[in-house]
Amino acid sequence: MIIITFTVQIGSYALNEEAAAISADGTVPSGRPNPTRISWSKENIIKIHEIPWPKHKTCRTAKETLWKLDLEFVILTNSDAQEIQKLVDNVGPYDVKTAFKSASMYIQSFTANAEEGLDDYHLTCNMKLIERND
């Protein structure tokens, strides 16, 4: 079986640099693993007109709606944490690329969680983005 790995990008920040194992002395490796979860979504706006007979009517109220992206990924180093902070603070728009879709997007929200027993810069991050339509 061949596994093809697509490099996910947020602007110039690439998320497909393999991380080495933590060394015996506890040194944290460099590297940027691909996201652990990538969820694209798009919700169409449909209005339902409830009429008494014979059947309710539906109407699409917008021809196009915005794509949303939810990324979950891991940061392993302080330099990556600082780089992600800059991206989040600047909001975008950024050219975002995944195997499913590419789009110009703004960062809508971001969380970074540290877990007990892991290195201080080992953070599980969740980034929510929304399609740009200026």
Backbone hydrogen bonds, N-H to C=O, Kabsch-Sander energy under -0.5 kcal/mol:
donor,donor_aa,acceptor,acceptor_aa,energy
4,I,2,I,-0.6
5,T,3,I,-0.6
6,F,4,I,-0.6
8,V,6,F,-0.8
9,Q,97,K,-1.9
10,I,13,Y,-2.4
11,G,95,D,-2.2
13,Y,10,I,-2.1
14,A,12,S,-0.7
15,L,8,V,-3.0
17,E,32,R,-2.7
18,E,16,N,-0.6
20,A,30,S,-0.9
23,S,27,T,-1.5
26,G,23,S,-1.9
32,R,17,E,-1.7
36,T,72,E,-2.2
37,R,72,E,-1.6
39,S,70,D,-2.5
40,W,38,I,-0.5
41,S,68,K,-2.6
43,E,66,L,-0.5
44,N,42,K,-0.5
46,I,44,N,-0.7
47,K,59,C,-3.2
49,H,47,K,-0.6
49,H,57,K,-3.2
50,E,48,I,-0.8
51,I,49,H,-1.0
57,K,49,H,-2.4
59,C,47,K,-2.2
61,T,45,I,-2.2
61,T,59,C,-0.5
62,A,45,I,-0.6
68,K,41,S,-3.0
69,L,129,L,-2.4
70,D,39,S,-2.3
71,L,69,L,-0.5
71,L,127,M,-3.0
72,E,37,R,-2.5
73,F,125,C,-2.0
75,I,123,L,-2.8
81,A,77,T,-2.0
82,Q,78,N,-2.5
83,E,79,S,-2.0
84,I,80,D,-2.6
85,Q,81,A,-2.2
86,K,82,Q,-1.9
87,L,83,E,-1.9
88,V,84,I,-2.7
89,D,85,Q,-2.8
90,N,86,K,-2.0
91,V,87,L,-1.0
91,V,88,V,-0.6
92,G,90,N,-2.3
94,Y,105,M,-3.1
96,V,94,Y,-0.7
96,V,103,A,-3.2
97,K,9,Q,-2.2
98,T,101,K,-1.6
103,A,96,V,-2.2
105,M,94,Y,-3.1
105,M,103,A,-0.6
106,Y,130,I,-2.8
107,I,91,V,-2.9
108,Q,106,Y,-0.7
108,Q,128,K,-2.8
109,S,128,K,-1.7
111,T,126,N,-2.3
113,N,124,T,-2.7
115,E,122,H,-0.6
118,L,115,E,-1.6
122,H,119,D,-1.9
123,L,75,I,-2.1
123,L,121,Y,-1.2
124,T,113,N,-2.8
125,C,73,F,-3.6
125,C,123,L,-0.7
126,N,111,T,-2.6
127,M,71,L,-2.7
128,K,109,S,-2.6
129,L,69,L,-3.2
130,I,106,Y,-2.3
131,E,67,W,-2.8
132,R,104,S,-3.3
